[in-house]
Amino acid sequence: MPEPRTSRKRQRSYDAEKLRTAVLAQFAALRTAVEALTPEQLAAPTRLGDWTVRELAAHLTMAVGMLPRTLAEPAPARAELTLMDYPSLTAPAAPAIDTRVHELSAAPLDELYAQVAEGLDTYLPAGVDGERPLVHRVGTMTLTTALVTRAVELAVHTDDLNDALPELGLPIERQLLAAATRFLADALAVKAPGASTEVRVPPFAVVQCVEGPRHTRGTPPNVVETDPLTWLRLATGRTSWRTALDDAKVSASGERADLEALLPIMA
């Protein structure tokens, strides 16, 4: 079946249980990898400003740890944020996150990972209610929405870790990569509504976006295509549009196929 295209009237649905399983599996793999890192590897630089691998590893416990931390609290009355509200809310929170990450990185990483793993076992069991509201730092949202945002965090930051330490070669769980790819593709369609350009990220996402003549049949006049990891890097500012084009990581045809002005989608 063809990939469903985003519309303003219908938000893509996600399976909370599949996301839960993927988040747990990816965090467990990261925990094993981080606990085996040498002091030299932990001190290695990353593409994330002044963060070393140690700060990146600490941030991952913070990103995933928000799930048990918030689920341990009483549920708010309702979820006020939708999934597509999230991309515009991440940048303002960055300074506070940076401060907290530097504080966390002073603690033993094995203890941080053990605490989060214990919390996940306690507060994120099988059969989760995806509609359960919880409090995120940017507002109240459903557990399913929170799991999608954690999928993005885990997929993007696993790639950051592999970039800093290529010898690790950590795989990204398929459900996480799929959710992150689809979320960021949908966010592009929300940021640049329209139907003149088709953005393809096989095998996970196809969206139409950008104002202009609407395409109805046959081959679209404006097409952008790339792979999931390149899309994540473009959408989060890890690589530039021009670099991806020059490296043949993205193909773009048509006068409305230049996405440079629309990227990145979220910080």
N, C-alpha and C positions, 0 to 999 in steps of 0.2 A: 504494500500500500504506500502511496506517496506520503511524505512528511506533511502533517497539517500546517498550514500557514497561519501566522498570528493575525488576529483581528482585534479591534478595539472592544468588540462585544463579547469575545470569548477568550478567557485566559487559559493557557495550556495547563493541563492537570498533571500532577506528579503522584507517584505511589510512595506514601510515607514509609511503609515497611521496607520496600526495596532500598530507599534512600538510607534508612536507619542501618540496614545490613551493610551497605556500602561504606557509610561513614565509619562504622565500627571496624570494618576490615582495613580500611586505609589508615585509620589512626593506629591500629595494632601494628601494621607494617612499618609505619613511621617510627613508632616507639622502639621497635626492634632495631631499626637502622640507627636511630639517634643514640641509643644506649651503647652502640658499638663504635661510635666515632672517637677518634683520638683527639687529644688537646689541639694538635695542629689542624685537624679538620674542623674542629669547632671554632677555631680562630680565623678560618678562611673567610675572605670577603664574599659578599653576595651582590646581586644587581639592585638591591634595595637600600640605596643610600649608605648610611654608616652601619647598617646591620651586618654583623658577621653571621656565620652559620649558627652560632649559639643563640643570638637574638631571634633568628628565624625559627629555630627549634622551640624556643620559649613561646614565641607568638602562636605556634600551632597548638600548644596546650591551652592558650588563652582563647583561641578561636573555637576549638572543640569544647573546651571546658564551659563555655557559656550555656551549653545544653543542659548538663546536670545541675549547674548552678541556678538557672532560671526555673527548671522543672521542679526543683526542690521547694520553690516558693509557691504560695497560693496562686491559682490561675486568675488573671484579670478577668473582668466581666466580658470583654470582647476584644477581638483583634482589629485594630484600627488601620494597619498598614496592609496594602496588597503587595504581592511579590514585585510588581513593576515600580512600586514606590522606592524600593531599596537602592537601586544604583545611584540616585541623586543624593542619598543620605550618607554615603560612605566617606567622602572627602572631608566634610566638617569634623568627623570623628577621628581623623588620622592623628592629629597632635596628641590627643589623650591616649590613643592606642600606643603610640611611640613611647610615651613616658612610661606607661605600664609595662611594656615589653622590656625596657631597660631595667626596670625594677625586678621583673620576674627572672631575667637572665642571670641574676646574681645567685639564684637558688639552684640547688642540685637538680639537673634535668631529669634524672631518673625518678626523683621524688615527685616532680611536677607531673610527669607522665603517669606514674602510679596513681596519684590522686585523681586525675581525670578519668583513668580507666575504671577505678572503683566507683566513681560517680556515675559513669555511663552504665555500669552493671546494675546500679541501684535504681536510677531514675529513667533509664531508656530501655526498658525490657521489650521483648517481642510483643507484637499486637498493639503498638502505640496508636493513640487517637490523634490522627493528623490535624484535626480541627481544634485541638486543645490550644487555647491562647497562652502566650507567654510574653514576658517582658524582655525585649532586646534593648541595647543601649540607645537605639534610634527610635524606639516605639514598640507598641504591642503588635504581635503578629501570630499567625498560627504556627504550630509545630512543623507542619509541612513546609511552610515558607522558610522557617528557620533552617530546616534540613537542606533545602535547596541552596540557601546562602552558605551553609557549611560545606556543601559539595563544591561550590565555587572556590571557597577558601582552601580546601584541601587539594583540589586539582591544581589551582594556580601555584600554591606554595610548594607542592611536591615538585612541580616543574622548576620552581626557583631553587629548590634544594639540589635537583639534578644538574641545574646550570652551574651552581657553585661547586658541586662535587660530582663531576661526570662519571666517576668510577662507581658511584652508587647504582645508577640506572634503575631507580625505583619505578615500577609500573604504577599507573594511575588506574584505579578500579573503574571498569567500564561504565557502571551506572553513574559514578561521579562525573566522569568525563562527559557522558551524554547529557546529564542534567546541567552542568556548567555551560556546555556549548549551547544548548537550547535556550537557557536563561539569557545568556549574553546576546544571542541572535535576536531573541524577542525584545530585549532592551534596545537594540539598534532600531528595530521596527517602531518602537514607541518613541524613540528620540527623533527619528526621521520618518514620520508617517507618509505613506504613499504606496504606489504600486508600479513605479516605473523601472525599478531595479530589483533583480532577484539575487539574493545572497545565499550561496549554497555551501554548507559545511558537511559534506558526506562523511559518515553515514547518518549523522544525527539531526541536522537541521536544514530547513529551507524557509526563508522568509522573504516577503516583498516589502520594499521600503522606498523612500525618497519620492518627493512630489514630482509629478510629470505625467506624460501620457500613460494611461493604464494599459498594461499588457493583458490580453485575453486568451490568445491561443498561439500555438507554435513556439518557436525559440524566442525567448525574451530578447529585446534589443540591447538591454544592459544587464550583464551578468558578472557577478563576482564569485569566485570559488577558491576555497582554501581548505586545509586540513584542520582538525580540531585543536591541536596544540598551537598552531600558528594563529588561529582565531582567538584563543585565549590570550595569547601574548599581545596581539593587536588590540583586543578589547580592553585590556588592563594596562596598556602602555609599556609592556615589556619590550616590544619592538615597534618600529615605526612603519607606516604604510610604505614609504619609499624603500626602506630596507627590505621589506618582505617582497616587494615587486622586483627589486634588483636581484634578490636571491632566488627568484622564481618560486617563492613559497605561496604566492597568491597570483591568480590570473584575473584580469579585469578587462572587459570588452564593452564598448559603448560610451557615449558622451556623459552619461550619468552614473558611471561605474567607479568614479573616484571617491573613495570613502575617507580620504585623509582628513577633511575638515570635521568629520563626525567621530573621530577616534582620538583618545580612548573613550570608552563608554563609562567606565568606572575606575576609580583609583584603587 
